[in-house]
Amino acid sequence: MNTDTLRKVIGFFVFMITSVVYFATVQPSVSFWDCGEFIASSNLLQVPHPPGTPFFLILGRFFSMIPFADNLAFRVNTISVVSSAFTVLFLYLVAIKIIENFKKSEEPSLIESLGTYFAAAIGALSLAFSDTFWFNAMEAEVYALANFFIAFVTWLMVVWNEKADNEDNEKYLLLIAYLVGLSTGVHLMSVLAMVPIVLVIYARKYMLDEEHFKKTAYIFLGHVAVILAIAAALWASAQTNPPSPEEQKAFDSKFLMISLFASVVYMGIFYKKLFHRNSFYIPIIIGGIALFATYPGIVKYIIKLVALLGGNDITQSVFVLFVLIGVLGYLIYWSNKQNKQTLHLIVKSILFAIVGFSSYAMIIIRSNQDTPINLNSPKTFPEFVKYMNREQYGDQPIFKRRFTAEPHQTEVYSRYSSDLDFFWRYQMNHMFNRYLLWNYVGRESTIQDSGVDLSQLFAVPFIIALFGLFYHYQKDWKMATVFLIMFIFLGYLTAFYQNQQQPQPRERDYFYVGAFFVFSIWVALGIRGILDMIKTSIKSASLHKPAYIGLIAVLIVLIPINMLRANYFQNDRSRNFVPWDYSYNILQSAAPNAVIFTNGDNDTFPLWYLQDVEGVRRDVRIANLSLLNTDWYIKQLKNTEPHGAAKIKMSLSDEQIDRIAPSQWQTRKINVNIEPETYAELGITDTATINTGQMSWNMEPTVNFGNIKAVRAQDIVAMDIVRSNINDRPIYFAVTTPDNSKIGLDDYLQMEGLAFRVIPKKTRDFFNAVDADVMWKQLMEEPEGFSKDYAPGFKFRGLSDSTIFMDDNHERLTLNYRNSFIRLSYYYLYVTKDIDKAVQVLDKMEEQIPRHLHPMDYRLLNDVANRYFEAGQIDTYRKLAKDIEAEALRELEMDPNDFSGNFNPYFVLKQVYDNLKEYDKFLGILQKLKTIAPNDPTVDRLINEYTKLSASKKLEAPEVKGN
């Protein structure tokens, strides 16, 4: 078997191993976050959130029509499976090309070739079984396909580098241009490869003096150091309050001006070396121009020009677009005729990139069809410009590090000493370095913000990759620089550009799979470097083969096999239907023809999937509160009937909606008239309620702008929807909706599962605020199958199965289920006094969501235990109390000063010891507390009280035990 056949066979096995593992572990249906939106948008070719993913949707539609599986979501998920498997294959091929490029002067033996192929295979599988890449490969998200494009263009880049002297070498560059344009219809990630690609082209075709090129590269590093020093100085000053938008812009302008001035001075000092054909600066500048030409050039500015010239007239806009393409066509003809081959290639590349970008035509076309998901409604080019500019998300500074004024994020101004401290410790170290170490050293857990665990992978892949980078620089510093720049652009520069604020709603490691692709290439190069070290250190040629075989065998175990072992369980989603069930349960919490307000991605996107794809509860209108701040979404709810669902009544005219914005607001009473038929339909017979004929509540401000109190657009619209529809259709708030988004309706909310129904009757108290009959059906009567129509009865598949992994997000949602069970138990315990039913509900909660699989916070567990205690279930209480006591004591050991709040560990332990009459135990805790708070009279009073209780307990006659 020749070496070429061996290379193909090993590559085939790399691809097949990856594919088999991925197909064995892929999500069988919809996942959380954006996946539901993308699958639903693929199925009906709809318009997802900006800036859109049209090529992914077109591909998703194609996969959804192939009947290789029953579940359509599974079919779309396989896009990520297949594209990820090909990414791994491309990494294998790229690593081989890189190694062969710097070893081209050598005549490799069979064992040397095998060493290269196995090194590349191990590097490729290190990516395949790395945690982040594997996670992306399991669901219908864009990052797996985006990484495929990076891998594809990288492979084309190294192939072109090898064949650059062939007459037909331009075909590789044109294909790269097309793929980069096409990839914008998936994600902008691969656009960042433009600078490394230009660097390869320039170094291969235009650079004549390698020594000069190297010297100016060192000068460039000095230039980077100067800019970083300036940035550090500007970021070093302390700041205690969020900057205003004006201050953000002023800081960005100052940063740019100082950096530009320093760059001009620096480059002026070295101008003779820098402004030279062989300068390292030339490809960097050209690469930057190419990057800018692609994004924002093609992605934003061309459509902005079309919008400017064509206006809202689609026909005129299309004509302008064809004129622009015609101009490019003429330039291609003219440059070829004038033998201006470089210009000819550039213009052709631009045209090919635009052709790739043309998948975005789908967004405008489908938006004009008023699809059920039609975010931003970009029906004309001016609206499409807003869509591509992501205007609904607002602007953020590029250089100012801490800028947010969001209440939940302003703590960063006290937690970090400066923007520099925040930039390094959070944005770079926590939000990139930690992710890199997760994948190549080991991950502590899937709990958000968890750290690194060396015992997982023993840092073997990480150390070998660092050696691989060093080895690559030894062998071919130019190509090593290309990949180092690619790693920085796809990693650190991406983290810098995103300017993420703390906290984030979830981990963001999926953004950096492109950087991890490069890092796994270094793993392959590091293994090849170790093999070369063996070759040079072992003089006897006869020992090379066994040494190679032994090392390869050990590294196969230490890298891909160990990574597979460490990451398999947490990435195996093959039987995970929790997202599907959770979404189904929310929809089934709403009565027929209901309106339900939702809050975020996980209580909205999977619901869209169930409605649009599987036809579940299409009668329910979902009103996402975040989107209610936008005029186009409000008008869609008001004016469209997706799948035949009724429009949502509003008193707001379309003109008023166009002007909707946050409004100055003082607390005011809202009154809504209730018709007698509404009371009768809901079974409300209380004459005191019926005689008022009204709902009345105080609506308070929800935001502050300085000293001005205001309400958001979403609050105004939510109030209008309630007022306009309360007599006509059920209205719900999902349990995930925060209190400040319920517009003051808390006294009128009744729990019916994973949603609260707005009822025109004030609930007497917290315990009465449930519909017990509906809740019993939801929680206690799990159906065999599923219903597309209203049919109370929750599904809890997999929550009690220890062989199915639940990540941090899954664990958080179990709280919503538990709160529903607990609220129903309250009702039976305190309202109807039905002790048996209260215990049945609590027992069912433990059956469906067992504590040994889904740990419960000791404070919540104490609440549950107290319900058992009040129900007379003393044995059950004792078992739970043992766990509560242990956890509370642990908390006290970590922080003995934690005695604030109503549920501090001292309070919890007091309840436990009171119920168990173990007064001496709490007395001991109080005596320790006395040393911490010696002058607290409350502590003295409690010590006296529990000294007496302990003494009286000892004087009590012992219990008489029965036979």
N, C-alpha and C positions, 0 to 999 in steps of 0.2 A: 504493500500500500504506500503510495507516494505521499509526500508531505502536504500537498494541496488537498488530497482526499482526507487525510487525517484532520486538517484544519476544519474542513466542512463537517466531518463526522462529529468532532468535539463540539463545534458550534451548534449542530443539530441537537445534541444531547443537552447543551446549556439551555437552548430554547424550549425543548420538551420538558425538562425538569421544572423549569420556571412555570411553564403553562400548566402542567399537571398540578403543581402545588397551588397555583392561583385558582384554577377551576375547582379545586377541592375545598377552597376556603372562601370563595367569593360570597358576598351578601346575596341571599336568595330572592330578595325583593327590595323595596325602597329602604334607603338609609336616612339618617337625620341630616340636618343642615340643608345645603342647596340641592342635594340630589333629587328630592321630590320635585322641585321646580324644573330641573333640567330634564328629568324623565318625562314629565307631563308636557313640557315645551317641545321635546323631541317627538312625542307621539302625535301631537296635533300641529307641529311646526308653529309654535307660538313665540312670543316675545318675552324673554326672561329679563332679569335685572341688568342694568347697564354695567359695562359697555357691550353686553351681549356675547353670545357664543354661537354664531350661526353655523359655522362648519361642524362643530360638535353636534348641533341639533340635526343637521342634515344627515350626518353619519348615524346619529341615534335613531332617526326615522328609518334609515335603511336597515339597521340591526333589528329594530322593533318589528319589521315586516317579515323577518326570517323565522319561521316557526320551529326553531330548534329547542325551545323550552316553552312551558305553559305561561309562566309569569313574564309579562312584558318588561317589568323593571329589571329582572334578571338578564334579559336580552340586552338591554342598554348598558347594564353593568359590565357586560363582557367587552365593551369597547375598551374599558380600562384594563381588563385582563389581557386582551390581545395586544394592545399598544404597549403595555408594560413589558410583556414577554419579548416583543420586538426591540424595545429599548435596551433590554439586557443583552440581546443578541448583538445589537449595534455596538454596545460597549465592548463586548468581546472582540468584534472586528476592528474597532478603533484602537484598542490596546495593542493588537497584533500589528497594525499598520505603524503605530508610533514606534514600537520596538524594532520592527524591520527597517524603518526609516533610518534609525541611528546605528543599525547593525548591517547596513547594505554593503559595506566594504568586506564583511566577513562571509565566508561560505559555510552556512550552517549544516551541521550533521543532523541525522534524524533525531538524536536525543536532545540537541539544542533546539530544534524546531518544536519538539514535544514540550520542552521546558517553557518556551514562549507561549504555546497554545494553552497549556494548563495554567500558567500564570494569568493569562487573559481570562480563562474560564473562571478561576477563583475570584478574580477581581469583579467579573460580571455577576457572579452569584452573590458576592458580598453586597452588591446593590439590590439584587433580587430579594434577598432575605433581610435587608435592613428594615427597621421598623417603619419609618416614614414612607418609603417607597412602596412597601408591601401594603400599608394602609391605603394609599392612594389607588392601588391596583384593584381594590375590592369593591369599589362603588362608582356610580355614574357621576363623577366629578371631572373637571377639566384638566387637573394637574397631571394625571397619568398621560393623557394624550399630548399635553403641552411638552412634557419631558420627552415623549417620542419624537416630536419635531426637533428638539434640541439634539437628541442622539442622531437623528437622520442627517441634519445639516452638518454636525460634527464629523460624521463618517464621510460625507461628501467632501468636506474640507480636507481631510487627510488623504482621501483618494485623489482629489485634484492636486494636492501638493506632490503626490507621487507621479501624476501624469501631466503635469503642467506644461511639459515640452511637446506633448502630442498636439496635432492639428485641431482635434476636436475637444480640447480641454475646456472650452467655454461652456459646453453643455452642462458641466457640473455646476458652474457658477450661476447659470441661468436657472437651473433646477433649485439651487439654494435660494435664489431671489424669489422664485415662485412659492417655495415652501415657507419662507419667512412671511410672505404676504398672506398665504393660506393660514398660517398659524395664528395670525391676529384674530381669526374667527374662532379661536379656541381660547388663547390666553396670550398676553404680550410677552411672556417669559422668553421665548426664543429670539425675540428682537434683540435681546442683550448679547446675542452671539455675533452681532454685526462687527463689533470692534475686533474681536479675535480673528474673525474671518478675513477682514481687511489686512490685519497684521500679517497673516500667513501669505496672502496674495502679494503684498508689498515686499516682504522678505524673500519670497521665492522668485519674483519676476523683476523687481525694480531696484533692489538693494545690491550695490556693487562692492562696497567697502564694509566688511563685517566688523572690523575693529572700530571704525567710526560709529557704526550702529550701536555697538556695545557701550562705547564711552558716553554717547548721548542717552542711552538707557539709564546709566548711573546718574546723569544730570537730571533725567526725568524723576528718578527716585528722590533726589534732593528737592525737586520742585514739589512733589507730593508731600514731602516732610514739611516744607514751608507752609503749604496750605493747611495741613493738619495742625501745625503749631498755631496758626492764625485762628483756626476754628476752636482749638482748645482754649485760647486766650479769650475769645468772645463768649464761649460757653461757661467759662470758669466763674463768672460773677454769680453771686447768690440771688435768688428771686423768691419772694414769698407769696406772690399772687399771680393768677393767670393773666397773661397779657391780653390786651384788647386786640381786635382784628387790625386796627391801625398800627399798634405796636408790633404785631407779628410781621406786617408788611415792611415796616421801617427796619426791623432787624434783618430780614431777608435782603433788603436793598443794601444795607450796610455791609452785610457779609459778602455780597457779590462785588460791591465796589472795592472793598479792601482787598479781596482775593484777586480781583482783576488787576488792580494797581500793582500788587506784589508780583503777580505773574508777568506783567509787562516789564517790570524792573528786572526780575530774575532772568527772563528770556533775553532781555536787552544785554545783560552781562555776558551771556553765552551765545549771542546772536550769530557769530561766525560759524559756530559748530552746529547750532540748531537749524538754521535756515540753509540746509544742505540736503542734497538728494539722498544721502545715506543716513539722515538723521532719524532717530527713533521717534521723534515727534511727528514726522510726516504721516506714517500710517495711523498713529493715535488720533491725529486731527482729522484725517480722512475717514477713519472709522467712526469718530464722533459725528461727522457730517452724515455718514451713511445711516447711523443710528437715528439721528434727528430727522433725516429724510423719510425714514420708515415710521418712526413714532417721535414726534406727533405729525410729521409731514403728511404721509399718505393717510394715516388713521384719522387725523383731525383736520389738517389744513386744506386738503383737497376737497373734502366734503363741505368745509366752511366756505371755500371759494365757490363751489357749486351752489350752496345755499344763498350766497350773496348775489350771484348772477341770476339764478333761477327762481329765487323766492319760494313762495308756497305752491307754485305751479309745477306739478310733477313732470309734466311733458316738457316744459321748458328746462327744468333741471336735468332731465335725462339728455336733452339736446346739448346742454353745456358740457355734460360729462363726456359725451361722444366727441365733441369738438376737442376737448383736452386730450382724449386718447388719439384722435386724429393728428394733433400736433406732435405727440410722441412718435406716432407712426412715421410722420414726415421727417422728424429728426433722425430716426433710425435709417431711413432711406438716404437722407442727405449725408449723414456721417459716414455711411458705408461708401457712398459715391465719392466722397472727398478723402477716403482712406484714413479717416480719423477713428482708428480702431478702439482706442480707449473710450472715447466718447460714445462710440457705437455700442460697446459693451455696457456702459453705464446706463444709457437710455433704454436698451433692451431689458436690462435688469429691473429698471423702474417699472417698465410696462408689465413684465412678468409678475412683479410684486403687486401691482394694481389688479391684475387678473386674479391673483390669489385672494386679494382683499375683497373681491367682488362678491364673495359669499354673503357679505353684509346686505346685498340687495334683498335678501330674504326677509330681513327685519322690517324694511319699509313695506314690502309687498304684503307680508302677513299681518302687519299692524293695521293696514287698511281693510283687512277682513274682519277686524274687531274680534280677534280670538279671545277666549276666556281669560288667558294670561296675556296681558298686553301692557307691560310695564312702561311707563312714560308715554305710551301711545305715539311713537315717532312716525307719523303718517306722511310728513313732508320733510324736506331736507333741513329747514331751520329747526324743526323738532328733533330730527335725527342728530343734528349737531349737539343739541343739549343732551341727548341720550349718550352720545360718544364721550362727551365731556363730563359725564357723571354728575350733572349739576344738582341732582336731588340730594347728593351726599355732602354738598358744600365744599368750600375750599379749605385747604390746610397749608401751613407754611412748609417749606422744604428744609430750611436751615434751623429755624427755631425748634429746639428739642421738646421742651415742655410748653405746651400752648393751650391745652384743653381747659375749658371752663365747666365741663360736665361735673356735677356734684360728686359722682362716684369716682372721679379720676383726679380731683384736686388735691388728694392726699400726697401726691408725688412732690408737692412743693415743700412738705415738711419731712418726707422720707429721704429725699436726696438733697445734698448740699448745694448742687448747682446743675445746670444743664449738662455740663461735662460729666459729672458723676452719673446722672441719669442716662446719658448717651452710652457710656461704657458699661455700667453695671446692669442696666435693664435692656436697652435696645440692642447692644452688641453681644454682651456676655450671656444674659439670660435668654434673649430671643433669637440668638443664632449659635453662639458657641455651645450652649447647653444642648441644642438640637443636634449639632454635629457630634457631640460626645454621646448623646443618646444612641445614635445609629452605629457608632464605631467603638464605643467603650461599653455601653450598657445603660439601660433605662431603669430607674428606680421603681416607677409604677406609672399607671395612666392617670393618676390623680393630677389635676392641673397644677402646674408650677413645680412638679416633682423634679428631683435632681438626677444625678448620674450614679449608676451602680457598677463599680468596677468588676464585681463578681460575675456579672452576666457574660461579658465577652472578653474579660481580662485585658482589654485595650489592645489586643493583638492586631485587629484590622487598622486601628488608629495609628499605632506605631509603625506598622509596615507602610501605610500610606505616606506618612511623613518621610520615611526613608525613600519611598518611591519618588516623591517630589525632589529630594536631594539628588537621587540617582539620575533623574531625568535632566536636571541642570548640569550634571557632570557630563552627560552624553550628548545633549542637544539643547543648549541654553535658549535658543530662539523658540523652538516648539514648546519647551518647558514654560517659557514666559507667556506664550499664547494661552496655555491651559491654566496658568496661575491667574492671568487676567480674567479668563472665563470664570474661574472659581470665585474671584473677588466680585465680579459683576453680578453673578447669579446668587451670591451669598451676602457678603457684607454691604455691597452697594444697594442691593435690593432691600435689605433691612434698613439702611439709611434712608432710602427714598420713601419707603412706606411710613416712616416716622410714627411707629406704633406707640400709642399711649397706654399707660397702665391703669387698671387691669384690662385685659382682653377677654372677650366672652368665651374663648377657647384657645387651645394651643395653635400656633401658626406655623408649625414645622413644615406643613405641606407646601409652603411657598418656596422652599429652598431645595427641592429635589434636584434641580439643575446643578446646584453646587455639589450635592451628594453624588451625582453622576460623575463629575470630574474627580471627586475624592476617591471613588471606587476605581477609576482609571489608575490613580496613583497606587492603589492597593496592588493592582496587576503589575505595575512597573516596579514596585518594591519587591515583589516576589522574584521578578526577573533579575533584579539587582542582587538579591541574595544568592540566586543560582550562579550569577557571574562571580560573586565573591568566593563561592565554593570552588568554582573552576580554577580561579587563580591561586587559591590557598592550598588546594590538593594537587600535588604535582603528578601523581599517578593517574593517567588517563583512564585506566581500568576501574578506578574508584568513582569516577564522575557519575556514571549511570546509577549505581546503587545510592549514591549520595543525593542525586536529583530525585530519584523515586521516593526515598525516605522523607526528604523535605516536603515534596509535593503531597505525600500521603498525610504527613503531620499537619500541614497547612489546610488541607481539605477538611480535616477534622476540626481544627481550631477556628477556621473562618466560616465557610458556608454551612457546614453541618452544625456547628455550635450556634451560629446565628439562626438557623432554622429551628433548632431546639429552643433557644431563648425566646424567640418571637412568635412561634407557631400558635400557641394557645390564645394569646391576646389578639392575633390577627385572623383567627379562624371564625368567620361569621356565617359558616355554611348552614347553621340552623337558627340563626338569629332573626326572629320576626318581631322583635320588640318595637322597632319604629312603626311597622305596619299596624300592629295592635294598638299602640298608643294613639296613633292618628285616628284609627277606627273608633276607639273609645271616646275621643273628644267629639267626633261627629255624632256618635250615638248618644252623647249627653244632651243633644239639642232636639227639641220636639219638632214635628214636621213644619216646614216652611219658615224655619227660624233664621234670625240674624245672630251670628256669634262674633264677638270682638276677640281677636287674638293679638298676641303681643310681639312675638319674635319669629325667628326662622323655624324652630322646631314645632311650633304649634300652628304653622301656616303652610310651609312648603309640602310636607308629607300629606297634609289634608288636600291640597290642590291635586297632588298625584292621585289620591283615592277617588276624588270626584271626576277628574278629567280622564283618567286612564281606566279605572276599574268601576266607574259609575256608582260609587257609594255615596249616598246622601247628597245627590245633586240638587235637592230642594233647599239645602241650607246655603245661605249667603255668608261668606267669610269676609269680615271687615277687619283688615290688619291695621292696628292703631298707628304704627309707624308710618304706613303709607297714607293714612288719613290726613297727613300734613301736606299732601300734594293735591293740586287741583284736578289733574287728569284722573287720578284714582277715585276721587270722590264722584266725579262725573260718570265714571264707568259703573260704580255701584248704583248710581241714581238712574242711569239711562240704558243700561244693557241687561240682557236676560240670558246669561250663560247657561247652556243646556236646558233652557226653558224655565229656569228659576225666576221667581218674580223680582221685579225691580225693587230697590229699597226706597221707600218714600222719603222725601226730604222737602222741607219748606224753602230751602235755599235755592235760588235760581242759579242757572249756569253762570250768569254774569257775577253774582255774588261769590260763587265758588272760585271764579277766576281771580278774585281779589282777596281770597281768604288768606289769613296770616295770623300770627299770635296777636292777641288783643289785650289791652290794659283791662284789668279786672279786679274788682273788690268782691269779697264774699257776698253773695246774693241768694235769695230764696227763689228756687225754680218751682213753678206750679204747673201741673199737667192735668187736664180734665180726663176723667175715666168714665167711660160709658157703662151703663147698668149691665149691658150684655157681656162686657168684659169680666165683671165681677161674677156673673152667673156662670160663664164658661169656665172660669178658674175655680169655681166652687167656693168663692168667698162669701160667707153669709153674715159676717160680723157687721151688725148695723152701724156701729160707730164708724167703721171704715167706709161702708157704702154711702152713708149719709153725707160724708164730706165730698164725695164725688171727685176727689183729687189725690194726686201724689204730690207731696211737697218735700223738698230737700234743699239743704244749703250746698251750693257749689262754690268751692274755694279756689283761689289762685293755685296754679300748679308750677309756675316758673317765676323767676325774678330776673329782671334786667336792671342791674344796679339796685336802685331803690324802688323801681317800678314793678308792681306785681301784675302778673298777666296769666292768661290761659293760652294753651297751644291751639293750633288749628284743629288737631285731633279731638280736643276737648269740646270745641264748639260743634264739630260735626257729630260727635258721639251724643251730645245733648240733643241735637236736632233729630237724629235718628230715633232716639228713645221717645221724644215728644211726638214724632210723626207716626210711629209704628206701634206704640204700646197697646193700642186698641185693636190692632189688626193682625199682629203676628208675634210669636215668642221672640224675646231678645235675651241674649246670654253674654256673659263675660267668661272667657276661659280662665281656669284657676291660675294660669301663669300670668295673668294680667296684674300689674302692680297696683297697690291701693290708690296711688295718685292718678291712675288712669280710669278710675271707676266713677269719676265726676260727682262724688259724694253720695252715691246710691247705696252705700253699704247697708242701710237699714231696710232696703227693699230687695235684697239679694237672697235667693234660696238655692242651696246646693242641690244639683241633680246629677252628680257624677263628677266629671272633670270640667264642669262649667257651672256658673251661678246664673240662675234665671232671674230676670227683673220681674218682680211680682208687685202689683199695685196695692200692697198691704204691708205695713210695717211689721217686721218680725218682732215678736215679744222679747226675745233674747237670743243670744248666740246659739243656745241649744235647740231652739225651735226652727232655726233657719235652714232646714233640710226638708226635702220631700222624701219621707221615709219609704214610701211604697216604691217610688222610682229608684231610690238609692239601693234598696234591698235587691231589686232585680239587677241593677248594674253590677253590684259587688258580689252577690251571693249566688247568682244563677248564671254561670258561664255557659253560653250556648255551644252546641256542637259545631255549627257552621257559622256563616256570616250572612248578613242581610244588607241589601242595597237600600232598603227602606228603613224607617225608624223602628228599631227593635232593641229596647234596653237590654243590656247584658254584655259586660266587659270580657275581653279576651286577655289572658295573662300568660300566653305561651312563652316558655323558656325562663321565666323569672324564678322558678323553683328548681331549675336544672343546673347542677354544679358544673356540668361539662360545657356550658355555654358561657363565654366570657362577657362580662358587662363592664364597659369602661366608665370613666368618671361621669360622663353625660348620662348614661343609662342609670347610674346609681342616683343621680340627682332627681331624675323623674320619678323614681320609686317613692320619693317623698310626697308627690302629688297623690299617688295611689294611697299611701298610708294615711295622709290627712283625710281622705274621703272615708276610709274605714273608721278612723278615730271620731270624725264628726258624726257618723251614723251611730257609733256606740254611745256617744254623749246623749243623743236623742233618746235612745232606748233606756239609758241609765237614769237620766234626769227628767225626761218629759213623760214618757209612758210607764216608767218604772218597770220595764220588762227586762229583768236581770238576765234571763236565759238568752234572749236575743242579743243583748249587749255582749255577752260572753261569746256567743256564736260568731258575731262580727269580728271580735278581736282574735278569736282562734282562726277564723278564715284568713285574716290578714297575715298571720304567721304562716299559714299553710301556703298562701299564694306568694308571699314575699318573705321567706325565712330569714331570720336575723343572721344565721351563720353564713349565709351567702351575701346578704346585703346589710352590713352593720348599721345599727341605728344609733344616732347620737344619744349619749346617756341621759340627757335632759328630756328628750322625747320619749325614750324608753321609760324614764321615771313617770312620765304622764300616763303611758300605757299601763305600767305596773299599778299605778294608783287606781286606775279604772277596774283592774282585776281585784284589787284590795277592797274597793267599795262594793264590788259584786260578790264578795265573800269567797273569792278564789284564793285562799291564803297560801296554799301550796305553790300555785303558779306565781303568786307574788314573791314568795321567798326565793324561788329560782331566779326571777328577774332582778330582785333586790341585790343578790350576790354580785351580778354583773355590774349593776349600777354603782354599788359601793366601790368596787375595784376601780372602775373608770374615774369616778369622782375623786377618789384618793390619789389616783395618778395625776389628775389635773391639779390638785392641791400641792402635790410634791413639786410639780413644774412651776407653779405660781401660787404660793401661799397667800399672796395679796389679792387674789381674785375673789373679793366679796362684794362686788358691785352687781347690780342687776337683780332681777327677780328669780333667775334660774342659775345662780352661781353655785359652785360645788358645795359650799357650806349649807345653802338652803336645801339642796337636793339631799345631802346626807342627813340633815335634820329630819326631813320627811321620812327617809328610810328608817332611821333609828327610832323615830317616834312610832311608826307603824309596827316595828318589830319589838318595841319596848326595850331596846338596847341602849338605855340612857347613858350608861357608863362610857360607851364608845364615843358618843357625841360630847360627853364631858371632857374626855381626853383631847378631842379636837379643839374644844373651846379653850382648854388650858394652853395649848400650843398657840392658838390665836391671840391669847392674852399677851404673849411675848412680842407679838407683832403690833398689836394695838393696845398698849398698856393703859391708856387713859380713856378707853371707850366705855361709857357707862352701860351700853347695851350688852357688851360682852360680860361685864360684871353681873348684870341682872340675869343673863342666861346661865352663867356658871352657878349662881345661887339656885336658880330654878332646877337645873339638871342635877345638882348635888342632892337636892331633896328628892327628886324623882328616882335617882339611882339608889338612894338609901331606902326609899319606900319599896322599891322593886325587890331589894334584897330581903326585906322583912316579910314580903308576901309569902303565903304558904305555897309550897311546891304543888304543881298540878298533879292531880290524881290520875294516873294512867290506867286506862281500861285494859281488860284482858285481850 
